Amino acid sequence: MAPEAHGPPEGGHYDVFRHHFRAFFAGSVFSITRLATGFVRSKYVALVLGTTGVGFLAQASQLQILGISIASLSMAVGIINRMGAIGTGNPGRERRLLSTAFTVQTIASLTLLTGAVLFSRPLIAAIFGPDTLAHSPVSRLDILAVVFSVPLSVVASGFLEAVFFGGGRYDLWVRASIWATVLGFLSTLGIIAVWRLPGAFWSIFVSSALLASSFLFFVRRVRPLRHIFGVGFDWPEANALVRFSVAVLVSGAIVPAARLWVNGRIISSFGIDANGLLAVPFAMNAYYTPFLTNSLWGRMHPAVTRTGPTPEGRRELTTALRLVVGLATAAIVSILFLKDLLVPLAYSRAFLPAARLLPMQLFGDYFYFVAFPFTVYALGISRLRVYLAAWVGYTVVAVIASLVLIPIVGLVGVPAGYAVSNAIGAAVAITWLVSRREEGLAGTLLIVASGLAVVAIQSWLAWRGMLFILQGAIAVVTGTVVLAAVWKARNASP
């Protein structure tokens, strides 16, 4: 249980900001590695496999994400919170916690794997379409390779990652992730070069195996392996974990499930190539989002877990909000300015139509970055019903809005639907923040409003394809102002 009251930390917002900045910088090393390797991999896959191959892999990736969410029972956040609550002075209790989580996740992974193999045909038909594979070199076994990767990813991302964070070794998680990313990148290029599209599915399995191996190598410096991997079940720890598990499982599974379903409608209406184009804006989001959320998971979530719903905890929230919104504004206007260069550079000229989707995608992303810190805060203070309601509401609204807009505006209806949902979430979050009347509220609202104005103008100009020089000026000025403000805040005296 988090303490009920804490005094403000020495240095107030500036001291908190420095901690957020360090977490952001440490995680950015991994994000840069992921961005560089992902950029080259996307380019390679696009050139070798084309829009059809990218469309297949987009569905395969969502299938893996959904499988990991279900098989891990989304226990990672619960493990982190429970390790923080138990502390380092009670290794026996922590061992019972870890053995319970590992045992339950292992049983869930094996059950999912068995079910996917037995019902593989209807599963494949639901995700890729009943006749799609008949006209491709992809086999049932190739797609099952993605399912086989799930238990390995559960061990890494669903269990060991929580041990890194719960043990306070974010730095080791970064190092393990970098090694896994680089090795997975090299193996993917080699496998696709030899086996083409079927090899792309197997590269997902190999990358998961490398991720699990890298995490196993580095996690030994956090806790002994015999302490981490045990078989057993403890009812009190299971009851504590299940509260987090249900909330995060539903939220973690509903988003990829909804995206799979919406993408399935796109494949049925426009073909697999259209799904390849739609993968571009979502991939762009996946590449730059970790840069902006590093401080939330590396600093804010563990800190709020300790402090609870106190003035100190809300100070963590507002500091994270300011940092994320400022950096998001600079990133979004820059990507919009360079979109017509980035898309063919990252993929190929065949993907240029996808550039038309980016203004709406990135405009909606801004609202996402405004709302997301509040969901992490709710998770940190164990407001699980609020967290669950936020993600379920976000997904339901996004799906409904997308389905309504697709017949009207085509593919752009998908990012537009998510933009509508993000905007509603951001409005609710800011309304709550205003009701709290925290210190520095006016400054926080000014940062959010200024960022929205800049992003809205740049999105409109990019959508219309006009005043390219003005777009460049907005990107340069915004980036300079944001970086200068961040650097000044980092070095400011308390």
Secondary structure as UniProt FT lines:
FT   TURN            10..11
FT   HELIX           12..71
FT   TURN            72..74
FT   HELIX           76..86
FT   TURN            88..89
FT   HELIX           91..118
FT   HELIX           120..128
FT   TURN            130..132
FT   HELIX           133..135
FT   HELIX           140..153
FT   HELIX           154..160
FT   HELIX           161..166
FT   TURN            167..168
FT   HELIX           170..219
FT   TURN            220..222
FT   HELIX           225..228
FT   HELIX           235..270
FT   HELIX           272..295
FT   HELIX           296..300
FT   HELIX           301..307
FT   HELIX           311..346
FT   HELIX           349..357
FT   HELIX           358..380
FT   TURN            381..382
FT   HELIX           384..409
FT   HELIX           410..412
FT   HELIX           413..436
FT   TURN            439..440
FT   HELIX           441..464
FT   HELIX           468..491
//
